Amino acid sequence: MDGRKLPKCIPLCLALLALCGCNRPPGVEDATMDKGDAAPAPASASAPAATVPVFQDPRLGIEMQPVADMQPRADFRRDYLAADAWKADAGPDSRGTPLFALVLDGSNEVTTAELRIGSSDTAAAVAGCAEVPDYARPAGGDMAEVDGVPFRHFVFSDAAMSHYMEVEAYRAVRGDRCLAIDLLLAGTPPEVYDPPRQAPFDDAAARAKLREALAAVRLRD
């Protein structure tokens, strides 16, 4: 200050403005805040990130969501009783394409568990897509839903040379193709090895994991 006295009303006005900043004239900004530094709006709950499918086939309208403790495979070539045909009950003359497998961690030649997806566009396969093998149960199969879509459903097992295989099968025509989904548990009894080996997981736990994998199948029109 240059020593000159302020008019008596100025200190009082300044004090009132400091206490009642809400009454500042329109268009007047705080000197300490630039227009670009306005406080951000409260953060809303962030949307969950989209899950990337581990497999999808637009022709069949199917995709597979990832499942914890299960790994995607592009083929069915594992070393046990289950062949690498497009479906577990395929006959020697049945032609189709193995598309995808989701294999439970730890699977080996002693015990393996996986969900398999295969398809065939041959006229014979499409026409007989809902046919159930004579050795399956229940006789003639029944109907079950996968992601809200009806499928012919049946169960069967096989055994030979100390190997075994259990399959829960789902069949439906999708996009002029026969779609086959198999929940497969296969292997060799640990006691046939010398010395006996340890199974990588319990069969009941493996079946539960296969059901979880089935619930991760998504079907679209």
C-alpha positions in Angstrom: 0.0 0.0 0.0 1.2 3.6 -0.6 0.0 4.8 2.8 -3.3 6.2 1.6 -6.3 5.1 3.7 -9.0 3.0 2.1 -12.6 4.3 2.3 -14.3 2.8 5.3 -16.8 0.8 3.3 -14.1 -1.1 1.3 -12.8 -3.4 4.1 -16.4 -4.2 5.1 -17.4 -5.0 1.5 -14.3 -7.3 1.0 -15.2 -9.2 4.1 -18.8 -9.7 3.0 -17.6 -10.9 -0.4 -15.2 -13.4 1.2 -18.1 -14.8 3.4 -20.7 -14.9 0.6 -18.7 -16.0 -2.4 -22.0 -17.6 -3.7 -23.3 -14.1 -4.4 -20.5 -13.1 -6.8 -21.7 -11.5 -10.0 -22.5 -13.8 -12.9 -19.4 -14.7 -15.0 -16.9 -14.0 -12.2 -14.6 -17.0 -11.6 -12.4 -17.8 -8.6 -8.9 -16.5 -9.1 -7.5 -19.8 -7.9 -9.3 -22.1 -10.4 -9.0 -22.1 -14.1 -12.1 -23.1 -16.1 -10.3 -26.2 -17.2 -9.6 -27.3 -13.7 -13.2 -28.0 -12.6 -13.6 -30.8 -10.1 -14.4 -34.1 -11.9 -17.8 -35.6 -11.6 -18.0 -38.5 -9.1 -16.8 -41.7 -10.7 -19.5 -44.2 -11.5 -19.1 -47.9 -11.2 -17.0 -49.1 -14.1 -18.7 -51.5 -16.5 -17.1 -55.0 -16.5 -14.7 -55.6 -19.4 -16.1 -57.7 -22.2 -15.1 -61.3 -22.1 -13.2 -62.5 -25.2 -14.4 -65.9 -26.4 -11.8 -68.7 -26.6 -13.7 -70.1 -29.6 -16.5 -69.0 -32.0 -18.0 -70.2 -35.2 -20.5 -67.9 -36.8 -21.8 -70.6 -39.1 -23.0 -72.5 -36.1 -23.9 -69.5 -34.0 -21.7 -70.8 -31.2 -19.0 -69.3 -29.0 -17.2 -70.6 -25.9 -16.4 -68.3 -23.0 -13.2 -69.0 -21.0 -13.4 -71.3 -18.0 -11.0 -71.2 -15.1 -8.6 -74.2 -15.0 -9.4 -75.3 -18.5 -7.3 -74.7 -21.6 -8.5 -74.3 -25.2 -7.2 -76.8 -27.9 -7.7 -76.7 -31.6 -7.8 -80.5 -32.1 -8.9 -83.7 -30.4 -5.6 -85.5 -30.7 -5.0 -86.8 -27.2 -3.5 -90.2 -26.4 -6.3 -92.3 -25.0 -9.3 -94.4 -26.0 -11.3 -91.4 -27.3 -10.7 -91.1 -31.0 -10.2 -87.8 -32.7 -13.5 -88.1 -34.7 -15.8 -85.0 -34.9 -18.1 -86.6 -32.3 -17.5 -89.3 -29.7 -20.1 -91.7 -31.1 -19.0 -91.2 -34.8 -19.0 -94.4 -36.8 -16.1 -95.4 -39.1 -17.9 -93.8 -42.2 -19.1 -90.7 -40.4 -17.4 -87.5 -41.7 -17.2 -84.2 -39.9 -14.8 -81.7 -38.4 -13.4 -81.5 -34.9 -13.6 -77.8 -34.1 -12.5 -77.1 -30.5 -11.8 -78.7 -27.1 -11.6 -77.2 -23.7 -9.3 -79.4 -21.6 -9.1 -79.5 -17.8 -5.7 -78.6 -16.3 -3.7 -81.7 -15.3 -5.3 -84.0 -17.9 -3.0 -86.7 -19.0 -3.0 -90.4 -20.1 -4.2 -91.5 -16.6 -7.3 -89.3 -16.6 -8.5 -86.5 -18.9 -11.6 -84.4 -19.0 -12.6 -82.1 -21.8 -15.5 -80.4 -23.5 -15.5 -81.1 -27.3 -17.3 -79.2 -30.1 -17.5 -80.7 -33.6 -19.8 -80.5 -36.6 -20.7 -82.1 -39.9 -22.4 -80.7 -42.9 -22.9 -84.0 -44.7 -26.5 -84.9 -45.6 -26.3 -88.1 -43.6 -25.0 -86.4 -40.5 -27.6 -83.6 -40.6 -30.5 -86.1 -41.3 -29.4 -88.3 -38.4 -28.2 -85.6 -36.0 -30.8 -86.5 -33.4 -30.3 -90.2 -33.6 -29.2 -91.9 -30.5 -26.9 -95.0 -30.4 -28.4 -98.2 -29.2 -25.9 -98.4 -26.4 -26.8 -94.9 -25.0 -29.0 -94.1 -22.1 -31.7 -93.3 -21.6 -33.0 -95.3 -24.5 -33.7 -92.9 -27.4 -32.2 -90.1 -25.4 -34.0 -87.1 -24.0 -34.1 -83.3 -24.5 -31.9 -80.9 -22.6 -31.1 -77.2 -23.1 -27.7 -75.6 -23.7 -27.9 -71.8 -23.3 -31.7 -72.0 -23.8 -31.5 -74.0 -27.0 -33.0 -77.6 -27.1 -30.5 -80.4 -27.8 -30.9 -84.2 -28.1 -29.1 -85.5 -25.0 -27.8 -88.9 -24.1 -25.0 -90.6 -22.1 -22.8 -93.6 -23.0 -19.6 -95.2 -21.9 -17.0 -97.5 -23.4 -14.1 -99.6 -22.1 -11.3 -101.6 -23.8 -7.8 -102.8 -22.9 -7.8 -101.1 -19.5 -9.0 -97.8 -21.0 -12.4 -96.3 -20.3 -14.5 -93.4 -21.6 -17.6 -91.7 -20.4 -19.5 -89.2 -22.6 -22.4 -86.9 -22.0 -23.6 -85.9 -25.5 -25.6 -83.0 -26.9 -26.8 -82.9 -30.6 -28.7 -80.3 -32.6 -28.9 -79.0 -36.2 -27.5 -75.4 -36.4 -27.1 -73.6 -39.7 -27.6 -76.7 -41.8 -24.9 -78.5 -39.8 -25.1 -81.1 -37.1 -23.5 -79.6 -34.0 -22.0 -82.1 -31.5 -21.0 -81.1 -27.9 -19.5 -83.8 -25.9 -18.5 -83.8 -22.2 -15.8 -86.4 -22.1 -14.0 -88.1 -19.2 -11.5 -90.8 -20.2 -8.3 -92.5 -19.2 -6.8 -95.6 -17.6 -7.2 -96.9 -14.0 -4.1 -95.8 -12.1 -3.5 -99.2 -10.6 -2.7 -100.8 -14.0 0.6 -98.9 -14.1 3.7 -100.3 -12.6 4.3 -98.7 -10.2 0.7 -97.4 -9.8 0.2 -93.8 -10.7 -1.9 -91.0 -9.2 -4.9 -89.6 -11.1 -4.5 -85.9 -11.7 -8.0 -85.1 -10.3 -11.1 -86.7 -8.9 -13.7 -88.0 -11.4 -16.5 -86.3 -9.5 -14.7 -82.9 -9.5 -13.9 -83.4 -13.2 -17.6 -84.0 -14.1 -18.6 -80.9 -12.1 -16.0 -78.9 -14.1 -17.3 -80.2 -17.4 -20.8 -79.0 -16.4 -19.4 -75.6 -15.6 -17.8 -75.6 -19.1 -21.2 -76.5 -20.7 -22.7 -73.5 -18.9 -20.1 -71.3 -20.6 -21.3 -72.2 -24.1 -23.2 -69.4 -25.9 -25.5 -69.9 -28.8 -26.8 -67.1 -31.1 -29.2 -67.1 -34.0 
